[in-house]
Amino acid sequence: MSSTLSPKTPGWLDWYSDPSAPSFTLPPGTVDAHCHVFGPQARFPFAPERKYTPCDASREQLFALRDHLGVSRNVIVQATCHGADNSAMVDAVRASGGRARGVATVRPDVTEAELRRLDEAGVRGVRFNFLKRLVDTAPKDDLAAVAAKIAPLGWHVVLYFESADLPELEDFFASLPTPLVIDHMGRPDVTRPVDGPGFSRFLRFVDRNDVWVKVSCPERLSVTGPAALHGERHAYTDVVPFGRRAVEEFPDRVLWGTDWPHPNLTDHMPDDGLLVDHVPQVAVTPELRHKLLVANPMRLYWPGEGV
Ligand SMILES: O=C(O)/C=C(\CC(=O)C(=O)O)C(=O)O
C-alpha cells in the first residue's frame, strides 16, 4: 500500500533516465556482470535492517537499459537494501528468459532446499559485503559456513570490501573453498600510484588465488573525474590506469558491469551510455574486450554455452 512506502534516503540520486547511445559498440554477447534491481518497493519491500532506502529500479527498467546499451545478459547482484530477501532479484532473473544470472545474500542457516531453489532460478553465487556503511558484516564463522554450503553447487563468493581492509581480510578470503569475485577492483585509492603498495598488494592477492576481478565502478572510485555526463566520452581518467592494469595482468579473469542503478552516489549520477564508452579506455584491443565483456563472464555464469 502506497501509504506505507518509505521515503528515499535524503539526497538520494535517482538513476539517469535518458542515457546516451554509446559511441563504443559493445561486442555481441556482452554481459553486464554487476547490476541491481531495487523493489519496486510496493511489490518487494526493502529490508528492515537496510542502511539506505533507494528509488525503485525495476526489472523492466533494467532490461530496457540492457537493450539500449547493446548488452545481451545481466548478472543481478543482491543489493543490501533487500537484506537476505532475494525475492526481487530472483523475480528479475526468472523473468529474463535465461538472460540473467543472480548473486544472492543468504544467512548461515539457509537450507539445502532453499539453495537448490535459488540455483534452479539462476543464482550462481553469494555476496559477502564488508562495507560498514552498507551492512553489519556477519561474523567470519558465519560466512565460512555459508561458503561451505554453496561450494558443492559450484557457486562462487562475491566480495565487496574497502582496499584498506584487504590486509586484515586476505587470509580469510584465501581460506574460502570457492572461486572469488571481487567487486570494483577492490576499491583502490586512485589518488595513489597504480604501481604503489596498495594496488600491488591487491594484484598479488588476485595472482595467488582463484580470483576474478570486476573492472567496474569508475564513477564510484574516481576523485578527479571528469564525470560521464554532458557528452564526456573520456570520463574518469584517474581510474583508467587501474582498470587497464587489471585487464592486462589478468585478461582471462576480469569482468565488467555497469553497477546500475548506482546506489549511494552522492556527487553525480552517470549517463550509462557514456559509462560504456569507458570500456575501450581500459580494454584497449578487440581481443581484451571480448574476454572482458563476453568470454570471461560466459565461462563463469553460463559455462557450456561457450562463445
Ligand atoms: O552497487 C554496488 O556495488 C555498491 C554499493 C551498493 C551495494 O553494494 C549494495 O547495496 O549492495 C555501494 O558502494 O554503495
Ligand as a Chemical Component Dictionary entry (heavy atoms), coordinates in Angstrom:
data_LIG
# 
_chem_comp.id                   LIG 
_chem_comp.type                 NON-POLYMER 
_chem_comp.pdbx_formal_charge   0 
_chem_comp.three_letter_code    LIG 
# 
loop_
_chem_comp_atom.comp_id 
_chem_comp_atom.atom_id 
_chem_comp_atom.alt_atom_id 
_chem_comp_atom.type_symbol 
_chem_comp_atom.charge 
_chem_comp_atom.model_Cartn_x 
_chem_comp_atom.model_Cartn_y 
_chem_comp_atom.model_Cartn_z 
_chem_comp_atom.pdbx_ordinal 
LIG O1 O1 O 0 26.408 -1.271 -6.093 1  
LIG C1 C1 C 0 27.454 -1.536 -5.513 2  
LIG O2 O2 O 0 28.112 -2.499 -5.842 3  
LIG C2 C2 C 0 27.908 -0.704 -4.467 4  
LIG C3 C3 C 0 27.195 -0.183 -3.455 5  
LIG C4 C4 C 0 25.879 -0.672 -3.015 6  
LIG C5 C5 C 0 25.850 -2.095 -2.668 7  
LIG O3 O3 O 0 26.799 -2.799 -2.858 8  
LIG C6 C6 C 0 24.654 -2.709 -2.063 9  
LIG O4 O4 O 0 23.729 -2.031 -1.672 10 
LIG O5 O5 O 0 24.635 -3.939 -2.009 11 
LIG C7 C7 C 0 27.786 0.925  -2.703 12 
LIG O6 O6 O 0 29.011 1.067  -2.728 13 
LIG O7 O7 O 0 27.018 1.661  -2.077 14 
# 
loop_
_chem_comp_bond.comp_id 
_chem_comp_bond.atom_id_1 
_chem_comp_bond.atom_id_2 
_chem_comp_bond.value_order 
_chem_comp_bond.pdbx_ordinal 
LIG O1 C1 DOUB 1  
LIG C1 O2 SING 2  
LIG C1 C2 SING 3  
LIG C2 C3 DOUB 4  
LIG C3 C4 SING 5  
LIG C3 C7 SING 6  
LIG C4 C5 SING 7  
LIG C5 O3 DOUB 8  
LIG C5 C6 SING 9  
LIG C6 O4 DOUB 10 
LIG C6 O5 SING 11 
LIG C7 O6 DOUB 12 
LIG C7 O7 SING 13 
# 
